[in-house]
Amino acid sequence: VLAAVYKALNDHHVYLEGTLLKPNMVTAGHSCSKKYTPQDIAIATVTTLLRTVPAAVPGI
């Protein structure tokens, strides 16, 4: 979803340096039986943000 949002913003020539991102944490779905630690969730969230949010975005 984040990649699609940033592609659309780029397609519409949005000035990314003037934007901020307020994300939610990555979490497992309701049907997932495995319980993840807060550290696992934090690592997954940061990894996702690093892979999808352009460097031009000044703040998360």
PQR file of N, CA, C, O and H, with PARSE charges and radii, in Angstrom:
ATOM      1  N   VAL A   1       0.827  -1.190   0.000 -0.4000 1.5000
ATOM      2  CA  VAL A   1       0.000   0.000   0.000 -0.0000 2.0000
ATOM      3  C   VAL A   1       0.872   1.255   0.000  0.5500 1.7000
ATOM      4  O   VAL A   1       0.601   2.201  -0.740 -0.5500 1.4000
ATOM      5  N   LEU A   2       1.916   1.265   0.827 -0.4000 1.5000
ATOM      6  CA  LEU A   2       2.780   2.448   0.865 -0.0000 2.0000
ATOM      7  C   LEU A   2       3.453   2.703  -0.476  0.5500 1.7000
ATOM      8  O   LEU A   2       3.553   3.849  -0.915 -0.5500 1.4000
ATOM      9  H   LEU A   2       2.136   0.496   1.428  0.4000 1.0000
ATOM     10  N   ALA A   3       3.910   1.647  -1.123 -0.4000 1.5000
ATOM     11  CA  ALA A   3       4.558   1.812  -2.426 -0.0000 2.0000
ATOM     12  C   ALA A   3       3.589   2.404  -3.439  0.5500 1.7000
ATOM     13  O   ALA A   3       3.972   3.262  -4.234 -0.5500 1.4000
ATOM     14  H   ALA A   3       3.829   0.716  -0.766  0.4000 1.0000
ATOM     15  N   ALA A   4       2.338   1.953  -3.419 -0.4000 1.5000
ATOM     16  CA  ALA A   4       1.329   2.477  -4.343 -0.0000 2.0000
ATOM     17  C   ALA A   4       1.018   3.941  -4.039  0.5500 1.7000
ATOM     18  O   ALA A   4       0.833   4.741  -4.956 -0.5500 1.4000
ATOM     19  H   ALA A   4       2.027   1.256  -2.773  0.4000 1.0000
ATOM     20  N   VAL A   5       0.961   4.286  -2.771 -0.4000 1.5000
ATOM     21  CA  VAL A   5       0.702   5.684  -2.386 -0.0000 2.0000
ATOM     22  C   VAL A   5       1.825   6.586  -2.884  0.5500 1.7000
ATOM     23  O   VAL A   5       1.568   7.637  -3.471 -0.5500 1.4000
ATOM     24  H   VAL A   5       1.112   3.635  -2.026  0.4000 1.0000
ATOM     25  N   TYR A   6       3.062   6.177  -2.651 -0.4000 1.5000
ATOM     26  CA  TYR A   6       4.175   7.025  -3.080 -0.0000 2.0000
ATOM     27  C   TYR A   6       4.322   7.066  -4.593  0.5500 1.7000
ATOM     28  O   TYR A   6       4.789   8.070  -5.132 -0.5500 1.4000
ATOM     29  H   TYR A   6       3.271   5.323  -2.175  0.4000 1.0000
ATOM     30  N   LYS A   7       3.940   6.011  -5.290 -0.4000 1.5000
ATOM     31  CA  LYS A   7       3.929   6.057  -6.756 -0.0000 2.0000
ATOM     32  C   LYS A   7       2.898   7.070  -7.232  0.5500 1.7000
ATOM     33  O   LYS A   7       3.175   7.869  -8.127 -0.5500 1.4000
ATOM     34  H   LYS A   7       3.561   5.196  -4.853  0.4000 1.0000
ATOM     35  N   ALA A   8       1.703   7.040  -6.633 -0.4000 1.5000
ATOM     36  CA  ALA A   8       0.654   7.988  -7.017 -0.0000 2.0000
ATOM     37  C   ALA A   8       1.071   9.422  -6.702  0.5500 1.7000
ATOM     38  O   ALA A   8       0.831  10.325  -7.503 -0.5500 1.4000
ATOM     39  H   ALA A   8       1.477   6.392  -5.906  0.4000 1.0000
ATOM     40  N   LEU A   9       1.687   9.637  -5.554 -0.4000 1.5000
ATOM     41  CA  LEU A   9       2.167  10.981  -5.215 -0.0000 2.0000
ATOM     42  C   LEU A   9       3.203  11.454  -6.228  0.5500 1.7000
ATOM     43  O   LEU A   9       3.182  12.609  -6.652 -0.5500 1.4000
ATOM     44  H   LEU A   9       1.882   8.904  -4.903  0.4000 1.0000
ATOM     45  N   ASN A  10       4.101  10.565  -6.612 -0.4000 1.5000
ATOM     46  CA  ASN A  10       5.107  10.905  -7.614 -0.0000 2.0000
ATOM     47  C   ASN A  10       4.462  11.190  -8.966  0.5500 1.7000
ATOM     48  O   ASN A  10       4.835  12.146  -9.646 -0.5500 1.4000
ATOM     49  H   ASN A  10       4.117   9.626  -6.268  0.4000 1.0000
ATOM     50  N   ASP A  11       3.499  10.365  -9.354 -0.4000 1.5000
ATOM     51  CA  ASP A  11       2.803  10.560 -10.633 -0.0000 2.0000
ATOM     52  C   ASP A  11       2.101  11.913 -10.694  0.5500 1.7000
ATOM     53  O   ASP A  11       1.952  12.492 -11.770 -0.5500 1.4000
ATOM     54  H   ASP A  11       3.195   9.589  -8.802  0.4000 1.0000
ATOM     55  N   HIS A  12       1.670  12.416  -9.534 -0.4000 1.5000
ATOM     56  CA  HIS A  12       0.963  13.699  -9.471 -0.0000 2.0000
ATOM     57  C   HIS A  12       1.883  14.854  -9.068  0.5500 1.7000
ATOM     58  O   HIS A  12       1.422  15.947  -8.741 -0.5500 1.4000
ATOM     59  H   HIS A  12       1.791  11.946  -8.660  0.4000 1.0000
ATOM     60  N   HIS A  13       3.185  14.592  -9.098 -0.4000 1.5000
ATOM     61  CA  HIS A  13       4.208  15.617  -8.856 -0.0000 2.0000
ATOM     62  C   HIS A  13       4.054  16.292  -7.493  0.5500 1.7000
ATOM     63  O   HIS A  13       4.235  17.503  -7.368 -0.5500 1.4000
ATOM     64  H   HIS A  13       3.560  13.704  -9.364  0.4000 1.0000
ATOM     65  N   VAL A  14       3.723  15.508  -6.483 -0.4000 1.5000
ATOM     66  CA  VAL A  14       3.626  16.035  -5.122 -0.0000 2.0000
ATOM     67  C   VAL A  14       5.039  16.278  -4.600  0.5500 1.7000
ATOM     68  O   VAL A  14       5.930  15.451  -4.791 -0.5500 1.4000
ATOM     69  H   VAL A  14       3.576  14.524  -6.584  0.4000 1.0000
ATOM     70  N   TYR A  15       5.233  17.397  -3.953 -0.4000 1.5000
ATOM     71  CA  TYR A  15       6.523  17.776  -3.376 -0.0000 2.0000
ATOM     72  C   TYR A  15       6.724  16.987  -2.080  0.5500 1.7000
ATOM     73  O   TYR A  15       6.254  17.395  -1.018 -0.5500 1.4000
ATOM     74  H   TYR A  15       4.509  18.069  -3.797  0.4000 1.0000
ATOM     75  N   LEU A  16       7.430  15.848  -2.174 -0.4000 1.5000
ATOM     76  CA  LEU A  16       7.573  14.937  -1.038 -0.0000 2.0000
ATOM     77  C   LEU A  16       8.315  15.561   0.137  0.5500 1.7000
ATOM     78  O   LEU A  16       8.080  15.182   1.285 -0.5500 1.4000
ATOM     79  H   LEU A  16       7.813  15.516  -3.037  0.4000 1.0000
ATOM     80  N   GLU A  17       9.204  16.507  -0.131 -0.4000 1.5000
ATOM     81  CA  GLU A  17       9.935  17.170   0.941 -0.0000 2.0000
ATOM     82  C   GLU A  17       9.006  17.966   1.857  0.5500 1.7000
ATOM     83  O   GLU A  17       9.393  18.337   2.965 -0.5500 1.4000
ATOM     84  H   GLU A  17       9.394  16.814  -1.063  0.4000 1.0000
ATOM     85  N   GLY A  18       7.799  18.223   1.402 -0.4000 1.5000
ATOM     86  CA  GLY A  18       6.823  18.955   2.202 -0.0000 2.0000
ATOM     87  C   GLY A  18       5.791  18.053   2.858  0.5500 1.7000
ATOM     88  O   GLY A  18       4.755  18.530   3.318 -0.5500 1.4000
ATOM     89  H   GLY A  18       7.484  17.921   0.502  0.4000 1.0000
ATOM     90  N   THR A  19       6.062  16.758   2.905 -0.4000 1.5000
ATOM     91  CA  THR A  19       5.101  15.817   3.482 -0.0000 2.0000
ATOM     92  C   THR A  19       5.672  15.144   4.725  0.5500 1.7000
ATOM     93  O   THR A  19       6.884  15.117   4.936 -0.5500 1.4000
ATOM     94  H   THR A  19       6.904  16.370   2.531  0.4000 1.0000
ATOM     95  N   LEU A  20       4.781  14.608   5.533 -0.4000 1.5000
ATOM     96  CA  LEU A  20       5.142  13.778   6.682 -0.0000 2.0000
ATOM     97  C   LEU A  20       4.310  12.517   6.620  0.5500 1.7000
ATOM     98  O   LEU A  20       3.201  12.527   6.086 -0.5500 1.4000
ATOM     99  H   LEU A  20       3.796  14.630   5.362  0.4000 1.0000
ATOM    100  N   LEU A  21       4.831  11.437   7.157 -0.4000 1.5000
ATOM    101  CA  LEU A  21       4.106  10.168   7.184 -0.0000 2.0000
ATOM    102  C   LEU A  21       3.837   9.790   8.632  0.5500 1.7000
ATOM    103  O   LEU A  21       4.750   9.776   9.458 -0.5500 1.4000
ATOM    104  H   LEU A  21       5.732  11.428   7.590  0.4000 1.0000
ATOM    105  N   LYS A  22       2.585   9.483   8.936 -0.4000 1.5000
ATOM    106  CA  LYS A  22       2.215   9.013  10.278 -0.0000 2.0000
ATOM    107  C   LYS A  22       1.691   7.582  10.141  0.5500 1.7000
ATOM    108  O   LYS A  22       0.490   7.375   9.966 -0.5500 1.4000
ATOM    109  H   LYS A  22       1.843   9.494   8.265  0.4000 1.0000
ATOM    110  N   PRO A  23       2.589   6.594  10.221 -0.5600 1.5000
ATOM    111  CA  PRO A  23       2.190   5.204   9.988  0.2800 2.0000
ATOM    112  C   PRO A  23       1.701   4.503  11.251  0.5500 1.7000
ATOM    113  O   PRO A  23       1.850   5.004  12.366 -0.5500 1.4000
ATOM    114  N   ASN A  24       1.120   3.339  11.042 -0.4000 1.5000
ATOM    115  CA  ASN A  24       0.791   2.416  12.128 -0.0000 2.0000
ATOM    116  C   ASN A  24       1.875   1.352  12.173  0.5500 1.7000
ATOM    117  O   ASN A  24       2.665   1.219  11.239 -0.5500 1.4000
ATOM    118  H   ASN A  24       0.999   2.932  10.136  0.4000 1.0000
ATOM    119  N   MET A  25       1.907   0.602  13.253 -0.4000 1.5000
ATOM    120  CA  MET A  25       2.859  -0.503  13.369 -0.0000 2.0000
ATOM    121  C   MET A  25       2.382  -1.668  12.507  0.5500 1.7000
ATOM    122  O   MET A  25       1.180  -1.852  12.318 -0.5500 1.4000
ATOM    123  H   MET A  25       1.265   0.710  14.012  0.4000 1.0000
ATOM    124  N   VAL A  26       3.320  -2.449  11.986 -0.4000 1.5000
ATOM    125  CA  VAL A  26       2.996  -3.673  11.265 -0.0000 2.0000
ATOM    126  C   VAL A  26       2.524  -4.695  12.294  0.5500 1.7000
ATOM    127  O   VAL A  26       3.185  -4.894  13.313 -0.5500 1.4000
ATOM    128  H   VAL A  26       4.297  -2.299  12.140  0.4000 1.0000
ATOM    129  N   THR A  27       1.393  -5.343  12.041 -0.4000 1.5000
ATOM    130  CA  THR A  27       0.900  -6.369  12.968 -0.0000 2.0000
ATOM    131  C   THR A  27       0.443  -7.590  12.183  0.5500 1.7000
ATOM    132  O   THR A  27       0.118  -7.503  10.999 -0.5500 1.4000
ATOM    133  H   THR A  27       0.856  -5.181  11.213  0.4000 1.0000
ATOM    134  N   ALA A  28       0.426  -8.712  12.859 -0.4000 1.5000
ATOM    135  CA  ALA A  28      -0.049  -9.950  12.241 -0.0000 2.0000
ATOM    136  C   ALA A  28      -1.572  -9.912  12.134  0.5500 1.7000
ATOM    137  O   ALA A  28      -2.240  -9.244  12.924 -0.5500 1.4000
ATOM    138  H   ALA A  28       0.690  -8.783  13.820  0.4000 1.0000
ATOM    139  N   GLY A  29      -2.110 -10.625  11.161 -0.4000 1.5000
ATOM    140  CA  GLY A  29      -3.560 -10.688  10.983 -0.0000 2.0000
ATOM    141  C   GLY A  29      -4.244 -11.464  12.099  0.5500 1.7000
ATOM    142  O   GLY A  29      -3.594 -12.185  12.857 -0.5500 1.4000
ATOM    143  H   GLY A  29      -1.568 -11.168  10.519  0.4000 1.0000
ATOM    144  N   HIS A  30      -5.565 -11.310  12.191 -0.4000 1.5000
ATOM    145  CA  HIS A  30      -6.336 -11.976  13.247 -0.0000 2.0000
ATOM    146  C   HIS A  30      -6.218 -13.495  13.206  0.5500 1.7000
ATOM    147  O   HIS A  30      -6.240 -14.145  14.250 -0.5500 1.4000
ATOM    148  H   HIS A  30      -6.092 -10.725  11.575  0.4000 1.0000
ATOM    149  N   SER A  31      -6.095 -14.059  12.023 -0.4000 1.5000
ATOM    150  CA  SER A  31      -6.052 -15.520  11.907 -0.0000 2.0000
ATOM    151  C   SER A  31      -4.656 -16.098  12.161  0.5500 1.7000
ATOM    152  O   SER A  31      -4.484 -17.317  12.146 -0.5500 1.4000
ATOM    153  H   SER A  31      -6.078 -13.530  11.174  0.4000 1.0000
ATOM    154  N   CYS A  32      -3.678 -15.255  12.390 -0.4000 1.5000
ATOM    155  CA  CYS A  32      -2.313 -15.723  12.652 -0.0000 2.0000
ATOM    156  C   CYS A  32      -2.224 -16.227  14.094  0.5500 1.7000
ATOM    157  O   CYS A  32      -2.514 -15.491  15.036 -0.5500 1.4000
ATOM    158  H   CYS A  32      -3.817 -14.265  12.402  0.4000 1.0000
ATOM    159  N   SER A  33      -1.824 -17.476  14.252 -0.4000 1.5000
ATOM    160  CA  SER A  33      -1.765 -18.066  15.592 -0.0000 2.0000
ATOM    161  C   SER A  33      -0.468 -17.731  16.334  0.5500 1.7000
ATOM    162  O   SER A  33      -0.415 -17.832  17.559 -0.5500 1.4000
ATOM    163  H   SER A  33      -1.589 -18.074  13.487  0.4000 1.0000
ATOM    164  N   LYS A  34       0.566 -17.336  15.609 -0.4000 1.5000
ATOM    165  CA  LYS A  34       1.841 -17.015  16.251 -0.0000 2.0000
ATOM    166  C   LYS A  34       1.782 -15.626  16.879  0.5500 1.7000
ATOM    167  O   LYS A  34       1.281 -14.683  16.267 -0.5500 1.4000
ATOM    168  H   LYS A  34       0.523 -17.253  14.613  0.4000 1.0000
ATOM    169  N   LYS A  35       2.289 -15.508  18.088 -0.4000 1.5000
ATOM    170  CA  LYS A  35       2.369 -14.216  18.770 -0.0000 2.0000
ATOM    171  C   LYS A  35       3.775 -13.652  18.590  0.5500 1.7000
ATOM    172  O   LYS A  35       4.765 -14.337  18.848 -0.5500 1.4000
ATOM    173  H   LYS A  35       2.695 -16.275  18.585  0.4000 1.0000
ATOM    174  N   TYR A  36       3.855 -12.413  18.150 -0.4000 1.5000
ATOM    175  CA  TYR A  36       5.138 -11.772  17.908 -0.0000 2.0000
ATOM    176  C   TYR A  36       5.482 -10.833  19.054  0.5500 1.7000
ATOM    177  O   TYR A  36       4.598 -10.254  19.685 -0.5500 1.4000
ATOM    178  H   TYR A  36       3.051 -11.856  17.940  0.4000 1.0000
ATOM    179  N   THR A  37       6.776 -10.690  19.315 -0.4000 1.5000
ATOM    180  CA  THR A  37       7.237  -9.793  20.372 -0.0000 2.0000
ATOM    181  C   THR A  37       7.195  -8.353  19.867  0.5500 1.7000
ATOM    182  O   THR A  37       7.182  -8.121  18.658 -0.5500 1.4000
ATOM    183  H   THR A  37       7.494 -11.161  18.802  0.4000 1.0000
ATOM    184  N   PRO A  38       7.175  -7.391  20.778 -0.5600 1.5000
ATOM    185  CA  PRO A  38       7.253  -5.992  20.345  0.2800 2.0000
ATOM    186  C   PRO A  38       8.498  -5.711  19.500  0.5500 1.7000
ATOM    187  O   PRO A  38       8.449  -4.894  18.580 -0.5500 1.4000
ATOM    188  N   GLN A  39       9.607  -6.380  19.805 -0.4000 1.5000
ATOM    189  CA  GLN A  39      10.824  -6.191  19.012 -0.0000 2.0000
ATOM    190  C   GLN A  39      10.639  -6.705  17.587  0.5500 1.7000
ATOM    191  O   GLN A  39      11.089  -6.059  16.640 -0.5500 1.4000
ATOM    192  H   GLN A  39       9.647  -7.044  20.552  0.4000 1.0000
ATOM    193  N   ASP A  40       9.984  -7.856  17.416 -0.4000 1.5000
ATOM    194  CA  ASP A  40       9.703  -8.384  16.077 -0.0000 2.0000
ATOM    195  C   ASP A  40       8.842  -7.402  15.286  0.5500 1.7000
ATOM    196  O   ASP A  40       9.091  -7.156  14.106 -0.5500 1.4000
ATOM    197  H   ASP A  40       9.619  -8.381  18.185  0.4000 1.0000
ATOM    198  N   ILE A  41       7.838  -6.849  15.940 -0.4000 1.5000
ATOM    199  CA  ILE A  41       6.935  -5.897  15.286 -0.0000 2.0000
ATOM    200  C   ILE A  41       7.688  -4.631  14.904  0.5500 1.7000
ATOM    201  O   ILE A  41       7.495  -4.099  13.811 -0.5500 1.4000
ATOM    202  H   ILE A  41       7.635  -7.048  16.899  0.4000 1.0000
ATOM    203  N   ALA A  42       8.546  -4.145  15.797 -0.4000 1.5000
ATOM    204  CA  ALA A  42       9.328  -2.942  15.504 -0.0000 2.0000
ATOM    205  C   ALA A  42      10.261  -3.165  14.321  0.5500 1.7000
ATOM    206  O   ALA A  42      10.376  -2.301  13.452 -0.5500 1.4000
ATOM    207  H   ALA A  42       8.703  -4.577  16.685  0.4000 1.0000
ATOM    208  N   ILE A  43      10.921  -4.306  14.280 -0.4000 1.5000
ATOM    209  CA  ILE A  43      11.835  -4.614  13.167 -0.0000 2.0000
ATOM    210  C   ILE A  43      11.071  -4.691  11.849  0.5500 1.7000
ATOM    211  O   ILE A  43      11.529  -4.163  10.836 -0.5500 1.4000
ATOM    212  H   ILE A  43      10.827  -5.008  14.986  0.4000 1.0000
ATOM    213  N   ALA A  44       9.914  -5.344  11.856 -0.4000 1.5000
ATOM    214  CA  ALA A  44       9.109  -5.450  10.633 -0.0000 2.0000
ATOM    215  C   ALA A  44       8.634  -4.080  10.168  0.5500 1.7000
ATOM    216  O   ALA A  44       8.622  -3.797   8.970 -0.5500 1.4000
ATOM    217  H   ALA A  44       9.543  -5.773  12.679  0.4000 1.0000
ATOM    218  N   THR A  45       8.242  -3.229  11.113 -0.4000 1.5000
ATOM    219  CA  THR A  45       7.760  -1.891  10.768 -0.0000 2.0000
ATOM    220  C   THR A  45       8.882  -1.046  10.170  0.5500 1.7000
ATOM    221  O   THR A  45       8.699  -0.433   9.118 -0.5500 1.4000
ATOM    222  H   THR A  45       8.251  -3.459  12.086  0.4000 1.0000
ATOM    223  N   VAL A  46      10.028  -1.008  10.821 -0.4000 1.5000
ATOM    224  CA  VAL A  46      11.152  -0.202  10.328 -0.0000 2.0000
ATOM    225  C   VAL A  46      11.631  -0.715   8.974  0.5500 1.7000
ATOM    226  O   VAL A  46      11.933   0.080   8.084 -0.5500 1.4000
ATOM    227  H   VAL A  46      10.176  -1.506  11.676  0.4000 1.0000
ATOM    228  N   THR A  47      11.704  -2.019   8.811 -0.4000 1.5000
ATOM    229  CA  THR A  47      12.114  -2.602   7.529 -0.0000 2.0000
ATOM    230  C   THR A  47      11.157  -2.185   6.418  0.5500 1.7000
ATOM    231  O   THR A  47      11.591  -1.808   5.329 -0.5500 1.4000
ATOM    232  H   THR A  47      11.459  -2.665   9.535  0.4000 1.0000
ATOM    233  N   THR A  48       9.867  -2.252   6.691 -0.4000 1.5000
ATOM    234  CA  THR A  48       8.863  -1.852   5.699 -0.0000 2.0000
ATOM    235  C   THR A  48       9.018  -0.387   5.326  0.5500 1.7000
ATOM    236  O   THR A  48       8.979  -0.043   4.144 -0.5500 1.4000
ATOM    237  H   THR A  48       9.515  -2.558   7.575  0.4000 1.0000
ATOM    238  N   LEU A  49       9.194   0.478   6.313 -0.4000 1.5000
ATOM    239  CA  LEU A  49       9.335   1.909   6.038 -0.0000 2.0000
ATOM    240  C   LEU A  49      10.609   2.192   5.245  0.5500 1.7000
ATOM    241  O   LEU A  49      10.586   2.989   4.307 -0.5500 1.4000
ATOM    242  H   LEU A  49       9.225   0.199   7.273  0.4000 1.0000
ATOM    243  N   LEU A  50      11.703   1.560   5.604 -0.4000 1.5000
ATOM    244  CA  LEU A  50      12.957   1.778   4.868 -0.0000 2.0000
ATOM    245  C   LEU A  50      12.861   1.320   3.420  0.5500 1.7000
ATOM    246  O   LEU A  50      13.488   1.912   2.542 -0.5500 1.4000
ATOM    247  H   LEU A  50      11.722   0.913   6.366  0.4000 1.0000
ATOM    248  N   ARG A  51      12.087   0.279   3.163 -0.4000 1.5000
ATOM    249  CA  ARG A  51      11.954  -0.258   1.804 -0.0000 2.0000
ATOM    250  C   ARG A  51      10.982   0.534   0.935  0.5500 1.7000
ATOM    251  O   ARG A  51      11.067   0.460  -0.291 -0.5500 1.4000
ATOM    252  H   ARG A  51      11.578  -0.202   3.877  0.4000 1.0000
ATOM    253  N   THR A  52      10.068   1.283   1.530 -0.4000 1.5000
ATOM    254  CA  THR A  52       9.008   1.897   0.724 -0.0000 2.0000
ATOM    255  C   THR A  52       8.951   3.420   0.756  0.5500 1.7000
ATOM    256  O   THR A  52       8.510   4.027  -0.219 -0.5500 1.4000
ATOM    257  H   THR A  52       9.999   1.343   2.525  0.4000 1.0000
ATOM    258  N   VAL A  53       9.376   4.046   1.825 -0.4000 1.5000
ATOM    259  CA  VAL A  53       9.259   5.505   1.931 -0.0000 2.0000
ATOM    260  C   VAL A  53      10.481   6.148   1.282  0.5500 1.7000
ATOM    261  O   VAL A  53      11.614   5.838   1.651 -0.5500 1.4000
ATOM    262  H   VAL A  53       9.734   3.553   2.618  0.4000 1.0000
ATOM    263  N   PRO A  54      10.257   7.043   0.316 -0.5600 1.5000
ATOM    264  CA  PRO A  54      11.387   7.704  -0.345  0.2800 2.0000
ATOM    265  C   PRO A  54      12.212   8.534   0.642  0.5500 1.7000
ATOM    266  O   PRO A  54      11.681   9.066   1.617 -0.5500 1.4000
ATOM    267  N   ALA A  55      13.490   8.634   0.380 -0.4000 1.5000
ATOM    268  CA  ALA A  55      14.389   9.408   1.240 -0.0000 2.0000
ATOM    269  C   ALA A  55      14.008  10.885   1.287  0.5500 1.7000
ATOM    270  O   ALA A  55      14.378  11.583   2.231 -0.5500 1.4000
ATOM    271  H   ALA A  55      13.922   8.202  -0.412  0.4000 1.0000
ATOM    272  N   ALA A  56      13.283  11.369   0.296 -0.4000 1.5000
ATOM    273  CA  ALA A  56      12.883  12.773   0.259 -0.0000 2.0000
ATOM    274  C   ALA A  56      11.870  13.126   1.347  0.5500 1.7000
ATOM    275  O   ALA A  56      11.719  14.299   1.687 -0.5500 1.4000
ATOM    276  H   ALA A  56      12.983  10.802  -0.471  0.4000 1.0000
ATOM    277  N   VAL A  57      11.181  12.140   1.890 -0.4000 1.5000
ATOM    278  CA  VAL A  57      10.200  12.404   2.951 -0.0000 2.0000
ATOM    279  C   VAL A  57      10.976  12.745   4.218  0.5500 1.7000
ATOM    280  O   VAL A  57      11.750  11.920   4.706 -0.5500 1.4000
ATOM    281  H   VAL A  57      11.303  11.187   1.613  0.4000 1.0000
ATOM    282  N   PRO A  58      10.779  13.960   4.764 -0.5600 1.5000
ATOM    283  CA  PRO A  58      11.626  14.413   5.865  0.2800 2.0000
ATOM    284  C   PRO A  58      11.300  13.826   7.230  0.5500 1.7000
ATOM    285  O   PRO A  58      12.138  13.876   8.130 -0.5500 1.4000
ATOM    286  N   GLY A  59      10.121  13.279   7.407 -0.4000 1.5000
ATOM    287  CA  GLY A  59       9.786  12.792   8.737 -0.0000 2.0000
ATOM    288  C   GLY A  59       8.757  11.693   8.732  0.5500 1.7000
ATOM    289  O   GLY A  59       7.824  11.668   7.929 -0.5500 1.4000
ATOM    290  H   GLY A  59       9.440  13.239   6.676  0.4000 1.0000
ATOM    291  N   ILE A  60       8.965  10.782   9.665 -0.4000 1.5000
ATOM    292  CA  ILE A  60       8.014   9.689   9.858 -0.0000 2.0000
ATOM    293  C   ILE A  60       7.621   9.700  11.316  0.5500 1.7000
ATOM    294  O   ILE A  60       6.820   8.870  11.746 -0.5500 1.4000
ATOM    295  H   ILE A  60       9.722  10.802  10.318  0.4000 1.0000
TER
END
